Amino acid sequence: MAIVYLCLGSNTGDRFQLINQAVNLFNLSDDTKIIRTSAIYETEPWGEKNQNWFLNIAVELKTKLSPVDLLLRCQKIEELLGLDRTKKKHWGERPIDIDILFYDNEIIEKDFLIVPHPYLHKRAFVLVPLLELIPDFKHPKLEKTITELYDELEEVEDVYLFGTKINEL
């Protein structure tokens, strides 16, 4: 089974409930199992600033799914929780967004899937939750730890601890 790290975010509707529902949906099948989650953080929007703040969480899971099948599962969960891809704006508001950050130590470069996520090293809202889970994990392409990537951030958006950890949902 592969070890995968995801980032989940929400900035419309009941953000906390949407994050919880998305995490729980990964545990409903035998081919994915949540290992642990970070705390939930409230974060300033990245890219398009004129929108609601996000709740973000990092999730560590085990999966039997291939990277492409995992992407399809993530997209299905996004759709179940109200994301309409026909109306989705790049960096715009969304009920739920699920990004694959790492899939084991694989480097995947397809038109529709890039892993490690191509922007994760530029985003505090991704790196801060990952610092809780895997501070010493080495990015397979950049060959730097999560801690080193965080320390090298040029621009740090605001990131606030939102609530308690939701390790065992």
C-alpha positions as CSV (number, residue, x, y, z in Angstrom):
1,M,0.0,0.0,0.0
2,A,1.2,3.5,-0.8
3,I,1.4,6.3,1.8
4,V,-0.1,9.4,0.5
5,Y,-0.4,13.0,1.8
6,L,-3.4,15.2,0.8
7,C,-4.3,18.8,1.5
8,L,-8.0,19.5,2.0
9,G,-9.4,23.0,1.9
10,S,-12.9,24.6,2.1
11,N,-14.0,28.3,2.1
12,T,-17.7,28.2,1.5
13,G,-20.6,26.7,3.4
14,D,-20.0,24.9,6.7
15,R,-16.2,24.6,6.2
16,F,-15.5,22.5,9.2
17,Q,-18.3,20.0,8.4
18,L,-17.2,19.7,4.8
19,I,-13.6,19.0,5.8
20,N,-14.9,16.3,8.3
21,Q,-17.1,14.8,5.7
22,A,-14.3,14.6,3.1
23,V,-12.0,12.9,5.6
24,N,-14.7,10.4,6.6
25,L,-15.5,9.6,2.9
26,F,-11.9,8.3,2.5
27,N,-12.5,5.7,5.2
28,L,-15.7,4.3,3.6
29,S,-13.9,1.9,1.3
30,D,-11.3,-0.9,1.8
31,D,-8.8,0.7,-0.6
32,T,-8.1,3.8,1.4
33,K,-7.5,4.2,5.2
34,I,-6.8,7.5,7.0
35,I,-3.7,7.1,9.2
36,R,-3.7,10.6,10.8
37,T,-4.6,14.2,10.2
38,S,-3.1,17.5,11.1
39,A,-5.0,20.1,13.1
40,I,-7.3,22.3,11.1
41,Y,-5.9,25.7,10.1
42,E,-7.7,28.8,9.0
43,T,-5.8,30.4,6.2
44,E,-5.7,33.5,4.1
45,P,-6.7,32.8,0.4
46,W,-3.8,32.2,-1.9
47,G,-3.9,33.7,-5.4
48,E,-7.2,35.5,-5.4
49,K,-7.4,37.3,-2.1
50,N,-10.9,38.7,-2.3
51,Q,-12.8,35.7,-0.9
52,N,-13.5,33.9,2.3
53,W,-10.7,32.4,4.3
54,F,-10.1,28.7,4.0
55,L,-10.0,25.9,6.5
56,N,-7.1,23.5,5.6
57,I,-5.9,20.2,6.8
58,A,-3.2,17.7,5.8
59,V,-4.2,14.0,5.7
60,E,-1.9,11.0,5.7
61,L,-3.5,7.9,4.3
62,K,-2.7,4.4,3.0
63,T,-4.1,3.4,-0.3
64,K,-4.3,0.5,-2.7
65,L,-5.4,2.9,-5.4
66,S,-3.0,4.0,-8.2
67,P,-2.2,7.7,-8.4
68,V,-4.8,8.2,-11.2
69,D,-7.5,6.2,-9.4
70,L,-6.8,8.2,-6.2
71,L,-7.2,11.4,-8.2
72,L,-10.5,10.2,-9.5
73,R,-11.6,9.3,-5.9
74,C,-10.6,12.8,-4.7
75,Q,-12.6,14.4,-7.6
76,K,-15.6,12.2,-6.8
77,I,-15.5,13.3,-3.1
78,E,-15.2,16.9,-4.2
79,E,-18.3,16.5,-6.4
80,L,-20.3,14.7,-3.7
81,L,-19.6,17.6,-1.4
82,G,-20.7,20.3,-3.9
83,L,-17.8,21.2,-6.1
84,D,-19.1,22.0,-9.5
85,R,-16.1,21.8,-11.9
86,T,-17.9,23.7,-14.6
87,K,-18.1,26.8,-12.3
88,K,-14.7,26.3,-10.5
89,K,-12.5,29.3,-10.8
90,H,-8.7,28.8,-10.5
91,W,-7.9,29.8,-6.9
92,G,-11.5,30.8,-6.3
93,E,-14.1,29.9,-3.7
94,R,-15.0,26.2,-3.3
95,P,-16.9,24.0,-0.8
96,I,-14.0,21.5,-0.9
97,D,-10.7,21.1,-2.6
98,I,-8.5,18.0,-2.4
99,D,-5.0,18.0,-3.6
100,I,-2.6,15.1,-3.8
101,L,0.7,16.4,-2.3
102,F,2.8,13.2,-2.2
103,Y,2.3,9.7,-3.4
104,D,5.0,7.7,-1.6
105,N,8.2,9.1,-3.1
106,E,6.9,9.0,-6.7
107,I,7.4,11.8,-9.2
108,I,4.4,11.8,-11.6
109,E,4.1,14.3,-14.4
110,K,1.0,13.8,-16.6
111,D,-1.2,16.5,-18.2
112,F,-3.9,15.9,-15.6
113,L,-1.8,14.9,-12.5
114,I,1.5,16.3,-11.1
115,V,2.9,14.8,-7.9
116,P,4.5,16.1,-5.8
117,H,2.0,19.0,-6.1
118,P,3.8,21.7,-8.1
119,Y,3.0,24.6,-5.7
120,L,3.2,23.0,-2.3
121,H,6.7,24.4,-1.5
122,K,5.3,28.0,-2.0
123,R,2.2,27.7,0.2
124,A,2.3,28.0,4.0
125,F,-1.3,26.7,4.2
126,V,0.1,23.4,2.9
127,L,3.5,23.3,4.6
128,V,2.3,24.2,8.2
129,P,-0.1,21.2,8.4
130,L,2.6,19.0,6.9
131,L,5.1,20.2,9.5
132,E,2.9,18.4,12.1
133,L,2.9,15.1,10.3
134,I,6.2,14.9,8.4
135,P,8.7,17.7,9.2
136,D,11.6,15.5,8.1
137,F,10.1,14.1,4.9
138,K,12.2,14.9,1.9
139,H,10.5,16.3,-1.2
140,P,11.4,13.7,-3.8
141,K,12.0,16.3,-6.5
142,L,13.4,19.3,-4.6
143,E,15.3,17.1,-2.2
144,K,14.5,19.3,0.8
145,T,12.6,18.5,4.0
146,I,9.2,20.0,4.8
147,T,10.9,22.1,7.5
148,E,13.5,23.4,5.0
149,L,10.8,24.2,2.5
150,Y,8.9,26.1,5.2
151,D,12.0,28.0,6.3
152,E,12.6,29.1,2.7
153,L,9.1,30.5,2.0
154,E,9.4,33.9,0.4
155,E,5.9,35.0,1.2
156,V,4.0,33.6,4.2
157,E,0.2,34.0,4.1
158,D,-1.6,34.1,7.5
159,V,-2.2,30.6,9.0
160,Y,-4.1,30.2,12.2
161,L,-4.8,27.1,14.3
162,F,-8.6,26.7,14.0
163,G,-9.5,23.9,16.3
164,T,-8.5,20.6,17.8
165,K,-7.0,17.7,15.9
166,I,-9.5,15.4,14.2
167,N,-7.2,12.3,14.2
168,E,-9.9,9.8,14.9
169,L,-13.1,10.6,13.2
